[in-house]
C-alpha cells in the first residue's frame, strides 16, 4: 500500500527512529515555549514559598501529562 503524501514510512530514519518514546517526548517538551515558561513559573513559586514543592510538581505533572517510574534514574 502506498504511503499517503506527507507521511513518512516506518524505518525511514530521522529523529523518531533514533529516539525512544520517552526521549522524543522529553525533546518535544524541551522545545515547547509554553512548557518552559510554566516550568520557570513553577520553580519561582516554589522558591518564593508561595506553594509547596510537592504540590506544585504534582499539579505541573498532571497538567502536562507527565509520569515518572519509581526508582528511575
Secondary structure as UniProt FT lines:
FT   TURN            5..6
FT   TURN            10..11
FT   HELIX           15..18
FT   HELIX           21..31
FT   HELIX           33..48
FT   HELIX           53..64
FT   TURN            70..71
//
